[in-house]
Amino acid sequence: MKQSEQRANNVPALIKALLCTGTCLLISITGNAIQYWHSTNVEREYFATDNGRLVRLAPTNQPAWSQNDAMAFGSQALATAFNLDFVHYRSQISSLSPRFSDEGFAGYV
């Protein structure tokens, strides 16, 4: 009888401890979920190094050049490629090679 009375007296304290432990567990799980979300949703920064200096790269989800820049480069490269003189044509053609891909320059020559 004495043992059952002790157990009955301990029930409110055990319930209180159980509720406190459960509350702490919920707070911990919520904190862990928030920490995981913050660590996985980080905006990436891309950079390269050139002799120890940082060089910022263009993001992969944005174009590196505008359409007007690309059109100006293409029109300038074509105008230069088709305006050759017969005296300096070898140096003019060799100076155009960086503006073409390897296959494109081979097709041009």
C-alpha positions as CSV (number, residue, x, y, z in Angstrom):
1,M,0.0,0.0,0.0
2,K,2.8,2.3,0.9
3,Q,4.5,1.8,-2.5
4,S,1.3,2.6,-4.5
5,E,0.8,5.8,-2.5
6,Q,4.3,6.9,-3.4
7,R,3.7,6.2,-7.0
8,A,0.5,8.1,-6.9
9,N,2.3,11.1,-5.3
10,N,5.0,11.0,-8.0
11,V,2.6,11.0,-11.0
12,P,2.1,14.9,-11.1
13,A,5.9,15.4,-11.0
14,L,6.5,12.8,-13.7
15,I,3.8,14.4,-15.9
16,K,5.4,17.8,-15.4
17,A,8.8,16.4,-16.3
18,L,7.4,14.7,-19.4
19,L,5.8,17.9,-20.6
20,C,8.9,19.9,-20.0
21,T,11.0,17.3,-21.9
22,G,8.5,17.2,-24.8
23,T,8.5,21.0,-25.0
24,C,12.3,21.1,-25.1
25,L,12.3,18.4,-27.8
26,L,9.9,20.3,-30.0
27,I,12.0,23.5,-29.6
28,S,15.1,21.5,-30.5
29,I,13.5,19.9,-33.6
30,T,12.2,23.3,-34.7
31,G,15.7,24.9,-34.2
32,N,17.3,22.1,-36.2
33,A,14.9,22.5,-39.0
34,I,15.5,26.2,-39.2
35,Q,19.3,25.7,-39.1
36,Y,19.1,23.1,-41.9
37,W,17.0,25.4,-44.1
38,H,19.4,28.3,-43.6
39,S,22.4,26.2,-44.4
40,T,20.9,24.7,-47.6
41,N,19.4,27.9,-49.1
42,V,22.6,29.9,-49.5
43,E,23.1,32.2,-52.4
44,R,26.2,31.0,-54.2
45,E,29.0,33.4,-55.2
46,Y,31.3,32.3,-58.0
47,F,34.8,33.8,-58.4
48,A,38.0,32.9,-60.1
49,T,41.6,33.9,-59.3
50,D,44.1,35.4,-61.7
51,N,47.6,35.5,-60.1
52,G,46.1,35.8,-56.6
53,R,43.5,38.4,-57.5
54,L,39.8,37.7,-57.3
55,V,37.9,38.0,-60.5
56,R,34.1,38.0,-60.3
57,L,32.4,35.7,-62.7
58,A,29.0,36.2,-64.3
59,P,26.3,34.1,-62.6
60,T,25.1,31.0,-64.6
61,N,21.5,32.1,-64.5
62,Q,22.2,35.5,-66.1
63,P,23.7,36.3,-69.5
64,A,27.3,37.4,-69.5
65,W,26.8,39.9,-72.3
66,S,23.8,41.8,-73.5
67,Q,22.3,41.1,-76.9
68,N,23.5,44.4,-78.2
69,D,27.1,43.6,-77.2
70,A,27.0,40.3,-78.9
71,M,25.6,41.8,-82.1
72,A,28.2,44.6,-82.1
73,F,31.0,42.0,-81.6
74,G,29.6,39.9,-84.5
75,S,29.2,42.7,-86.9
76,Q,32.7,44.1,-86.1
77,A,34.2,40.6,-86.6
78,L,32.4,40.1,-89.9
79,A,33.3,43.5,-91.2
80,T,37.0,43.0,-90.3
81,A,37.0,39.5,-91.7
82,F,35.7,40.6,-95.1
83,N,37.7,43.8,-95.5
84,L,41.1,42.5,-96.4
85,D,43.8,44.0,-98.6
86,F,46.2,42.0,-100.7
87,V,49.3,43.4,-99.1
88,H,48.6,42.6,-95.5
89,Y,46.1,39.8,-95.7
90,R,48.2,37.3,-93.9
91,S,48.6,39.4,-90.8
92,Q,45.0,40.5,-90.9
93,I,43.8,36.9,-91.1
94,S,46.1,35.8,-88.2
95,S,44.9,38.7,-86.1
96,L,41.3,37.5,-86.6
97,S,41.9,34.0,-85.2
98,P,41.0,34.9,-81.5
99,R,37.6,36.1,-82.7
100,F,36.7,32.7,-84.1
101,S,36.4,29.2,-82.7
102,D,38.9,26.6,-84.0
103,E,36.3,25.1,-86.4
104,G,35.1,28.5,-87.5
105,F,38.6,29.8,-88.2
106,A,39.4,26.7,-90.2
107,G,36.3,27.2,-92.2
108,Y,37.1,30.9,-92.7
109,V,40.6,30.2,-93.9
